[in-house]
Amino acid sequence: MPDFVNRTEELARLRELYASDDAELAVIFGRRRLGKTALVKESLKRRDDSIVYQAKQKTSALQLQQFIDTAAEPYPGVARIREDWEEILGYLAEQDAIVVLDEFPYLVEQDESLPSVFQAMFDHELDDSAPTFVLVGSSISMMEDAALLGNSPLYGRSSVKLDVRQLPFTAAMAFFDDTYTPEEQVLTWGVFGGVPYYLEEVSPDATLGENVQRTILSRHGTLHDEPDYVLRMELTEPTRYFSILEAIAGGNTSRNEIAGRTGIDYNQLSKYLNRLSRLRLIDQHVPITERKERSKRSRYRIRDPFFRFWFHFMYGTSEQYDELGTDAYDALIEPELADFVSHSFEDLCCSALRTLYPEHTIPNIGQWWYGEHEIDVVGLTTSETLIVGECKFQQSPLGYGALSNLHGHADELRWSPQDGSDRVVEYALFSRSGFKPSVEEAADERDDLRLFTVTDVVTALTADER
């Protein structure tokens, strides 16, 4: 298992700040478990001028004393400075130090003036020095209040703002050293997603079922209550938010469906959905041919595959897994897993489309739906070509009916080339289990139909992320 993967762009931006001749401020945020601390430590390798302080929920006086103890190792002179945040940080700024305050919200909880201390330093005191301050936080709401929103003390002072998110597919699969087949990779991604902490819990030497049973289904599994823990750290009144996430994971993805499933008044629902969106827990999707701000056909999706898995299978039902014991995965998860992972497979197919169609420039890729019509993969090119695709993550080969359905859905999609010419439609079929002879014969006879396996998709993603 690798010590550190991906985050190449983030590392480069941080190292540029460290090398700057000016005073710099970086704000790094994202929910727990995404590897923010590991990112910072990786960026500081082979440097001896840095201070990394991991804040905890303690009194302000104790936090300051422990920070001084940490800072005194590379900068012994700090022990002679008056024990005051403004004095201590000012001294370190004069030394051109790199100062990382990890879990910055814990410090602000005990001393609300701290963001204003940084504001005053950057506005009035750092013209002749070149320190770098890095503020890291898992509480997105508190980081917004301190540094990100327009009315926050540090708004506009940061040179770099890093919104750390889950790893992309290929980087996530690097945790398993090529021991998984492409199909196993897609299944693992569909359950565990790209959060480093979750991936570290997966054993490459065990089957997916064994990993799910040990880490999630077992009452003592390391991930058994993980989403509950993460959300309660961010939300003060989580019950309604949990109900919304459960509804979305169960397939209720429109506002009307969510309101009906949860019993939350439709007019009140927006504030909860907006909050979940700000916390990077859900995304609002619209058909690719529409704008998000104008569309009336929005659907909501849980961003993190593992959160979606947990709310779909685990939330409020853990007792039945206890009763079944080691048979729980085979009895309750495996029969539904292919259908559940199909959503993640569709997203991966969309991500691979540009590599699979290198002859086209495809600025817009997504999905489309209207009434009973739905297309899993849509690519709007800069030419006259419209690419449409159907994805099936099932155990049996994909038959000709899927192609017929795709034809019918594509006929209803309203899109015309920008130059006013007649559009040309190209069809793509993506299948976990291959294709029936009728489909393969059609692909041999037609220039507008291509067939892609799971291996094709994974190979394209790997090439795209190099």
C-alpha positions in Angstrom: 0.0 0.0 0.0 1.5 3.4 -1.0 2.4 6.0 1.6 0.9 8.8 -0.4 -0.8 9.0 -3.8 -2.0 11.7 -6.1 -2.6 15.3 -5.0 0.1 16.4 -7.5 -1.5 19.8 -8.2 -2.1 20.6 -4.5 1.5 19.7 -3.6 2.9 21.9 -6.3 0.8 24.9 -5.2 1.8 24.5 -1.5 5.5 24.2 -2.4 5.3 27.3 -4.6 4.0 29.2 -1.5 6.9 27.9 0.7 9.4 29.2 -1.9 7.7 32.7 -2.2 9.6 35.8 -1.1 6.3 37.3 0.2 4.1 36.5 3.2 1.6 33.8 2.2 -1.6 32.3 3.6 -3.0 29.0 2.5 -6.5 27.7 3.6 -7.0 23.9 3.3 -10.5 22.6 4.0 -12.6 19.5 3.4 -14.4 17.0 5.5 -12.7 14.5 7.8 -10.7 11.5 6.5 -9.7 13.0 3.1 -6.0 13.2 3.9 -5.5 16.9 4.5 -2.9 16.4 7.2 -1.1 13.8 5.1 -1.1 16.3 2.2 0.5 19.0 4.3 3.1 16.7 5.8 4.0 15.4 2.3 4.5 19.0 1.1 6.9 19.7 3.9 9.2 16.7 3.5 12.9 17.5 3.7 12.2 20.9 5.2 13.4 21.9 8.6 11.8 25.4 8.9 8.2 24.2 9.5 5.9 23.9 12.5 3.0 21.5 12.3 0.6 21.9 15.2 -2.3 19.5 15.6 -5.0 21.4 17.5 -7.3 19.6 19.9 -10.4 20.5 21.8 -8.6 22.0 24.8 -8.6 25.4 26.6 -7.0 28.3 24.8 -4.2 28.6 27.4 -3.3 24.9 27.0 -3.5 25.1 23.2 -1.1 28.1 23.1 1.4 26.4 25.5 1.4 23.2 23.4 1.9 25.2 20.2 4.9 27.0 21.8 6.3 23.6 22.8 5.9 22.4 19.2 7.4 25.6 17.7 10.3 25.7 20.1 11.9 22.6 18.5 12.8 24.3 15.2 12.7 27.9 16.7 14.0 27.8 20.3 13.7 31.6 20.6 9.9 31.3 20.7 10.1 30.1 24.3 11.3 33.6 25.4 8.3 35.4 23.8 5.3 36.5 25.9 2.6 33.8 25.8 0.2 35.6 23.5 -0.9 34.4 20.0 -0.2 37.8 18.4 3.3 38.0 19.9 4.2 34.3 19.1 2.9 34.4 15.5 4.6 37.8 14.9 7.9 36.4 16.1 7.6 33.3 13.9 6.7 35.6 10.9 10.0 37.5 11.5 11.8 34.1 11.2 10.1 33.5 7.8 8.7 30.3 9.3 6.2 27.9 7.8 3.4 27.5 10.3 0.7 24.9 9.9 -2.3 25.1 12.2 -4.2 21.8 11.7 -7.8 21.7 12.8 -7.8 25.5 13.0 -11.5 25.5 14.0 -10.6 24.0 17.4 -8.4 27.0 18.1 -11.1 29.5 17.0 -13.6 27.7 19.2 -11.5 28.8 22.2 -10.2 32.1 20.9 -12.6 33.8 18.4 -10.1 36.7 17.9 -7.5 34.5 16.2 -8.8 35.1 12.6 -8.6 38.8 13.3 -5.0 38.4 14.6 -4.1 36.9 11.2 -6.1 39.6 9.4 -4.1 42.4 11.2 -0.8 40.7 10.5 -1.4 40.4 6.8 -2.8 43.9 6.5 -0.2 45.8 8.5 2.8 43.8 9.7 4.3 41.4 7.1 5.7 43.7 4.4 9.3 42.9 5.3 9.0 39.1 6.0 8.1 36.0 4.1 6.4 33.5 6.4 3.8 31.0 5.2 0.8 30.3 7.3 -1.3 27.2 6.5 -4.7 26.9 8.1 -6.3 23.4 7.9 -9.8 22.5 8.9 -12.4 19.7 8.7 -15.3 21.8 9.8 -16.3 23.4 6.5 -18.8 25.8 8.1 -16.2 27.1 10.6 -13.6 27.5 7.9 -16.1 29.4 5.8 -16.8 31.7 8.8 -13.1 32.3 9.5 -11.6 32.5 6.1 -13.7 31.7 3.0 -16.9 33.7 3.0 -17.1 37.4 2.0 -17.7 38.6 5.6 -15.0 36.5 7.2 -11.9 38.2 8.7 -9.4 36.4 6.3 -11.4 36.7 3.1 -9.2 37.8 0.3 -6.0 37.3 2.2 -5.2 33.7 1.2 -3.0 33.0 -1.8 -4.2 29.4 -2.0 -7.5 27.8 -1.1 -7.6 24.1 -1.4 -10.9 22.3 -1.3 -9.7 18.7 -0.7 -12.0 16.1 -2.1 -11.9 12.3 -2.5 -9.2 10.9 -4.8 -10.1 10.1 -8.4 -10.7 6.5 -9.4 -7.2 5.6 -10.6 -5.4 7.2 -7.7 -7.8 5.3 -5.3 -7.0 2.0 -7.0 -3.3 2.6 -6.5 -3.9 1.5 -2.9 -4.3 -2.1 -4.2 -1.1 -2.4 -6.3 -2.9 -3.9 -9.4 -4.1 -6.9 -7.4 -7.7 -6.3 -8.4 -9.2 -7.0 -11.8 -11.0 -4.1 -13.5 -14.4 -5.5 -12.4 -13.2 -5.8 -8.8 -11.9 -2.2 -9.0 -15.2 -0.8 -10.1 -17.0 -2.8 -7.4 -14.6 -1.6 -4.7 -14.9 2.0 -5.9 -18.7 1.7 -5.8 -18.5 0.7 -2.1 -15.5 2.5 -0.7 -15.0 5.5 -3.0 -11.9 7.6 -3.0 -11.4 8.6 0.6 -7.9 7.6 1.7 -8.9 6.6 5.3 -11.5 4.2 4.0 -9.2 2.7 1.3 -6.6 2.0 3.9 -9.0 -0.3 5.7 -9.5 -2.5 2.6 -7.2 -5.5 2.4 -6.1 -6.3 -1.2 -5.7 -9.9 -0.1 -9.4 -10.3 0.8 -12.5 -10.5 -1.3 -14.8 -7.5 -1.5 -17.4 -9.4 0.6 -14.8 -10.1 3.3 -13.7 -6.5 3.3 -17.3 -5.2 3.6 -18.2 -7.8 6.3 -15.1 -7.0 8.4 -15.0 -3.2 8.1 -18.7 -2.2 7.7 -21.2 -4.9 8.6 -19.5 -6.1 11.7 -20.5 -4.1 14.8 -16.8 -3.7 15.7 -15.8 -2.8 12.1 -13.7 0.4 11.8 -16.2 1.9 9.3 -19.4 0.6 10.9 -20.6 4.0 12.2 -18.2 6.2 10.2 -20.8 8.5 8.4 -22.7 8.9 11.7 -19.5 10.1 13.4 -18.5 12.4 10.5 -21.9 14.1 10.2 -22.4 14.6 13.9 -19.1 16.4 14.1 -20.4 18.9 11.5 -24.2 19.1 12.1 -25.6 20.2 15.4 -29.1 18.9 14.6 -28.5 16.0 12.3 -31.8 14.1 12.3 -33.4 15.8 9.3 -30.2 15.7 7.4 -29.8 12.0 8.0 -33.4 11.5 6.8 -32.6 13.4 3.6 -29.5 11.4 2.9 -31.3 8.2 3.5 -34.1 9.2 1.1 -31.6 10.2 -1.6 -29.6 6.9 -1.2 -32.9 5.0 -1.5 -33.6 6.6 -5.0 -35.7 9.6 -4.0 -33.6 12.2 -5.8 -36.0 15.0 -6.8 -37.2 17.6 -4.4 -40.7 16.3 -4.5 -39.6 12.8 -3.8 -37.3 13.8 -1.0 -40.1 15.9 0.6 -42.6 13.1 0.3 -40.2 10.5 1.7 -38.9 12.6 4.7 -42.1 14.5 5.5 -40.1 17.8 5.4 -42.1 20.6 4.0 -41.1 21.3 0.4 -40.6 25.0 1.1 -38.2 24.2 4.0 -36.3 21.6 2.1 -34.0 24.1 0.3 -32.1 25.2 3.4 -31.3 21.5 4.3 -30.2 20.7 0.7 -28.2 23.8 0.5 -26.4 23.0 3.7 -25.6 19.5 2.6 -24.3 20.9 -0.7 -22.1 23.4 1.1 -20.7 20.5 3.2 -19.8 18.7 -0.1 -22.1 15.8 0.9 -24.5 16.0 -2.0 -24.5 17.3 -5.6 -27.4 18.8 -7.6 -27.5 17.3 -11.1 -29.5 18.5 -14.0 -29.8 17.2 -17.6 -26.8 18.1 -19.6 -28.8 20.2 -22.0 -30.0 22.5 -19.1 -28.6 25.1 -16.8 -28.6 24.3 -13.1 -30.0 27.7 -12.1 -33.0 27.3 -14.5 -33.7 23.6 -14.6 -36.9 22.2 -12.9 -35.6 18.6 -13.3 -32.9 18.6 -10.6 -31.8 15.4 -9.1 -29.6 15.1 -6.0 -26.8 12.6 -5.5 -24.7 11.7 -2.5 -21.1 12.5 -3.5 -19.2 9.9 -1.6 -19.9 6.3 -2.7 -19.2 5.0 0.8 -21.8 7.4 2.3 -24.3 6.3 -0.3 -23.6 2.7 0.5 -23.9 3.3 4.2 -27.2 5.2 3.9 -28.6 2.7 1.4 -27.7 -0.5 3.3 -26.8 0.3 6.9 -28.6 3.4 8.3 -31.1 2.2 10.9 -30.8 -1.4 10.0 -27.6 -2.6 11.7 -29.4 -5.1 14.0 -30.3 -7.4 11.1 -26.6 -7.6 10.2 -25.8 -8.5 13.7 -28.4 -11.3 13.6 -27.0 -12.8 10.4 -23.4 -12.5 11.4 -20.9 -13.6 8.8 -23.7 -14.4 6.4 -24.9 -10.8 6.3 -23.0 -9.8 3.1 -24.1 -12.8 1.1 -27.7 -12.5 2.2 -28.3 -8.7 2.2 -25.6 -7.0 0.2 -24.4 -9.2 -2.7 -27.9 -9.7 -4.3 -28.3 -5.9 -4.7 -24.7 -4.8 -5.2 -24.6 -4.9 -9.0 -27.6 -2.6 -9.3 -26.2 -0.4 -6.5 -22.8 0.0 -8.2 -24.3 0.7 -11.6 -24.6 4.4 -10.7 -20.9 4.6 -10.0 -20.2 2.7 -13.2 -22.2 5.2 -15.2 -20.1 8.1 -13.7 -16.9 6.2 -14.5 -18.1 5.8 -18.1 -18.7 9.5 -18.4 -15.3 10.2 -17.0 -13.7 7.9 -19.6 -15.5 9.3 -22.6 -13.0 11.8 -23.8 -10.2 9.2 -23.8 -12.5 6.6 -25.6 -13.4 9.2 -28.3 -10.0 11.0 -28.8 -11.0 12.2 -32.3 -13.7 14.5 -30.8 -13.4 17.6 -28.6 -16.1 17.0 -25.9 -16.5 20.0 -23.6 -19.7 18.8 -21.9 -20.2 15.3 -20.6 -23.1 14.2 -18.3 -26.5 12.5 -18.3 -29.9 13.4 -19.6 -33.5 12.6 -18.7 -36.9 13.8 -19.6 -40.1 12.0 -18.4 -39.6 8.3 -19.1 -36.5 8.9 -21.2 -33.0 8.7 -19.8 -29.5 8.4 -21.2 -26.6 7.3 -19.0 -23.8 9.0 -20.9 -24.0 12.0 -23.1 -21.1 13.9 -24.8 -21.8 17.2 -26.5 -19.0 17.8 -28.9 -17.8 21.0 -30.6 -18.6 19.5 -34.0 -21.9 18.1 -35.3 -21.5 14.9 -33.3 -23.7 13.9 -30.3 -22.4 10.9 -28.4 -25.0 8.9 -26.4 -24.3 5.8 -24.3 -26.1 3.1 -22.3 -24.4 1.4 -19.3 -25.2 -2.0 -17.9 -23.4 -3.4 -14.8 -25.2 -6.7 -14.8 -24.1 -10.4 -14.8 -25.5 -11.2 -18.2 -24.4 -10.0 -21.6 -26.0 -6.8 -22.9 -28.6 -7.5 -25.6 -30.0 -5.7 -28.6 -32.8 -4.3 -26.6 -30.5 -1.9 -24.9 -29.4 -0.4 -28.3 -33.0 -0.1 -29.4 -33.9 1.8 -26.2 -30.9 4.0 -26.6 -32.1 4.9 -30.1 -35.5 5.9 -28.8 -34.1 8.0 -26.0 -31.7 9.8 -28.2 -34.5 10.8 -30.6 -36.1 12.8 -27.7 -32.9 14.6 -26.7 -33.0 18.2 -28.1 -29.6 19.3 -29.2 -28.2 20.9 -32.3 -24.7 21.7 -33.4 -23.6 25.3 -32.8 -23.0 25.9 -36.6 -26.6 24.9 -37.4 -25.7 21.8 -39.3 -27.6 18.5 -39.0 -26.4 16.5 -36.0 -24.7 13.1 -36.3 -25.3 10.6 -33.4 -22.8 8.1 -32.3 -23.8 5.3 -30.0 -21.8 3.7 -27.2 -22.7 0.6 -25.1 -20.9 -0.2 -21.9 -21.2 -3.6 -20.3 -19.8 -5.5 -17.4 -20.5 -8.9 -18.9 -19.9 -8.5 -22.6 -22.4 -8.4 -25.4 -24.8 -10.8 -27.1 -23.9 -11.8 -30.7 -26.7 -9.6 -32.2 -25.0 -6.5 -30.6 -21.6 -7.5 -31.7 -22.8 -8.1 -35.3 -24.5 -4.6 -35.3 -21.2 -3.1 -34.1 -19.3 -4.9 -37.0 -21.7 -3.6 -39.6 -22.1 0.0 -38.3 -19.7 2.9 -38.1 -21.8 4.8 -35.5 -21.7 2.1 -32.7 -18.9 1.2 -30.3 -18.8 -1.4 -27.6 -16.8 -1.0 -24.4 -16.1 -3.4 -21.6 -15.3 -2.6 -18.0 -11.6 -3.2 -18.9 -11.9 -0.6 -21.7 -13.3 2.0 -19.2 -10.7 1.3 -16.5 -7.9 1.4 -19.0 -9.1 4.8 -20.4 -9.4 6.2 -16.9 -5.9 5.1 -16.1 -4.5 6.7 -19.3 -6.5 9.9 -18.6 -5.1 10.3 -15.0 -1.5 9.7 -15.8 
